[in-house]
Amino acid sequence: MYFDFCIGNADTERARYPIDTIFYICGDETYRTPHKKVTPNKNYFVCTTKGTGIVWYNGQRFELSEGSCMMMRPTRNFGYRCKEDCWHFWWFEFVGDCAPITPDTEIHTSINDFKIDLFSQSLFYAKEGRWDIAALLFESACEILHHAAFAAAESPRTAQWKAAEHYIRDNLQTVTVARLCEALQINERTL
């Protein structure tokens, strides 16, 4: 198991999300926190980079695997543990009413070095006492995660436009409105 963390004082005047706790945890099958103390108005953000963890609170249970991110606002029965052989994750805590991701909603996104580097730099600056910079880096990472997760879940209309574009490119010499509508299975008015 490996832990890296910083707990300190949030910059509540300037930060949108005044984080005061950052953990990077590489847990193995023995890692568990069966009863975490609940702090009123506290937000908890978790982002899994490897393995699977289980988080429970307020009568809900979530399995968070690689690429899962979640904002939590527990009020009772809070705990978490590694599900299988490992769970590597980032954990941020802050007090406030504003959250970068809708609480109690899991989002899925690809985890890449850039996103992880923002979390790492946030921890670095927190250790330097620069909680203001740490909070801004955390906010930036959350915005990128949020955007990536929702861009991946494209709307049916976007999928239709992409299909139309591909059909037109593949049939540039022979494309007609009628053939395009037939290929997309839509009527001309909808097109």
Residue pairs with C-beta under 8 A, 6 or more apart in sequence:
1 25
1 26
1 27
1 28
1 30
1 31
2 24
2 25
2 26
3 23
3 24
3 25
3 26
4 23
4 24
4 123
5 21
5 22
5 23
5 24
5 25
5 123
6 21
6 22
6 123
6 126
6 127
7 20
7 21
7 22
8 20
8 21
8 126
8 129
8 131
9 20
9 131
10 18
10 19
10 20
10 94
10 95
10 131
10 135
11 18
11 131
11 132
11 135
12 18
12 95
14 132
14 135
15 94
15 131
15 132
15 135
15 136
15 139
16 98
16 135
16 139
17 43
17 92
17 94
17 96
17 98
17 99
17 100
17 135
17 138
17 139
17 142
18 94
18 95
18 96
18 131
18 135
19 92
19 93
19 94
19 122
19 126
19 131
19 134
19 135
19 138
20 93
20 94
20 95
20 131
21 91
21 92
21 93
21 94
22 90
22 91
22 92
22 93
22 119
22 122
22 123
22 126
22 134
22 138
23 90
23 91
23 92
24 89
24 90
24 91
24 119
24 120
24 123
25 31
25 87
25 88
25 89
25 91
26 50
26 86
26 88
27 51
27 53
27 82
27 86
27 87
27 88
27 89
28 82
28 85
28 86
29 82
29 84
29 85
29 86
30 82
31 81
31 82
31 87
32 79
32 80
32 81
32 82
33 79
33 80
33 81
34 79
34 81
35 78
35 79
36 74
36 78
36 79
36 80
37 78
38 57
38 74
38 75
38 76
38 78
39 95
40 75
41 95
41 96
41 97
42 73
42 93
42 94
42 95
43 71
43 72
43 73
43 93
43 94
43 95
43 96
43 99
43 103
44 71
44 72
44 73
44 74
44 91
44 92
44 93
45 69
45 70
45 71
45 72
45 90
45 91
45 92
45 93
45 100
45 101
45 138
45 142
46 53
46 55
46 64
46 68
46 69
46 70
46 72
46 80
46 89
46 90
46 91
47 68
47 69
47 89
47 90
47 111
47 119
47 145
48 64
48 65
48 66
48 67
48 68
48 69
48 87
48 88
48 89
48 111
49 66
49 88
49 89
49 90
49 111
49 116
50 66
50 86
50 87
50 88
51 65
51 66
51 82
51 83
51 84
51 85
51 86
51 87
51 88
52 63
52 64
52 65
52 66
52 82
52 83
52 84
52 87
53 63
53 64
53 80
53 81
53 82
53 83
53 87
53 89
54 61
54 62
54 63
54 64
54 80
54 81
54 82
54 83
55 61
55 62
55 64
55 70
55 72
55 79
55 80
56 62
56 77
56 78
56 79
56 80
57 72
57 74
57 75
57 76
57 77
57 78
57 79
58 74
58 75
58 76
58 77
58 104
59 77
60 104
62 70
62 106
63 83
64 70
64 89
64 106
66 111
67 108
67 109
67 110
67 111
68 106
68 107
68 108
69 101
69 106
69 107
69 108
69 109
69 145
69 149
70 101
70 104
70 105
70 106
70 107
71 99
71 100
71 101
71 102
71 103
71 104
71 105
72 103
72 104
73 99
73 103
73 104
81 87
90 116
90 119
92 122
92 138
94 135
100 139
100 142
100 143
100 146
101 107
101 142
101 145
101 146
107 145
107 146
107 149
107 150
108 149
108 152
109 115
109 145
109 148
109 149
109 152
110 148
114 144
115 141
115 144
115 145
118 137
118 138
118 140
118 141
118 144
119 137
119 138
119 141
121 137
122 133
122 134
122 135
122 137
122 138
122 141
123 134
125 131
125 133
125 134
125 137
126 134
160 184
160 186
163 183
163 184
164 180
164 184
164 191
167 175
167 180
167 183
167 184
168 175
168 180
171 179
177 188
177 191
178 188
180 191
181 187
181 188
181 190
181 191
184 191
